Amino acid sequence: MNLQLLSKKLIKDLDDVRIQNDDILERAYQSIALCSSLLSTFKKEILREGFNTIKDEITFFKETKQIPLTALIYFSEIHSFETQFPKAGKNNQLKYIKKKINKLNRFFLYNIDFGRYINSEAVHFDKEYYTRDHMNTFRIITSKFYFQDPEFCTPRDMLLGKFKAFNSLIIYLDEKKTRIQNGSNVPLTSATSFQKIRWPFSNTDWVELVYALCAKGLGKQDNQSIMKVSKRLQQVFDFEPKDIYKTFQDIKNRKNSRTLFLDDLSIALQIEIKKSEE
């Protein structure tokens, strides 16, 4: 059984659910069911087949399982939030959102060391964090139950899922807060139901563009890091960048132009301008 293909299929299924449901609670309910079902399938397969190598085990818990797990956590939080959200009173609604955002900020602060490990794309603790042999050395440090089993969890795979889900949740809450402040609290799914744009360029091109945007000032007012700006762009583009910091070092080591992608963009734009003037 190809578990990676099942995860990719889940992404499509979740997108279908998004398109078919304007109601966020219904979307969350159906998404939770899909994610839970796939995680159950994963568990049965892992317990039956196991892993051929430690690398395979790390890849599964760090990447493959994260797709349904992150979505499960995200939509569980969305369902809980929207169910308890005040039905009326702008001030009450904004106060409730602020309370939730403060709770998420406390989570990130409490787990700041692990956050730095993730954001730096480090791998030196992956064996301890994402294999089950180290459960006694690195205890599970999450108080909220989503989908945990001693035979199907590692010390940090759940925490990684929460980091990814909570980053998306903050974006959701920020958007909802803005809509309430502007007096247009329509369902967020109506505004965010769009097909992501396929990124047809390379990973290096992505990194070059992100660093250029940040250097120009994008995200400076909100004190957004390179990783956060990249995550924001992933809300628009269907692309998962790899080794951002390492790739930037490779860009710096180029012998000729260090801005190949930006140079190509500039040339393409100039050609388009000349064509429009003909």
ABEGO torsion letter per residue (X at the ends): XBAAAAAAAAAAAAAAAAAABABAAAAAAAAAAAAAAAAAAAAAAAAAAEBABAAAAAAAAAAAAAAAAAAAAAAAAAAAAAAABBABGAAAAAAAAAAAAAAAAAAAAAAAAAAAAAAAGBAAAAAAAABAAAAAABBBBBABBABBBAAABBAAAAAAAAAAAAAAAAAAAAAAAAAAAAGBBBBAAAAABBBBBBBABBAAAAAAAAAAAAAAGBGAAAGBBAAAAAAAAAAABBBBBBGAAAAAAAAAABABBABAAAAAAAAAAAAAAAAAAX
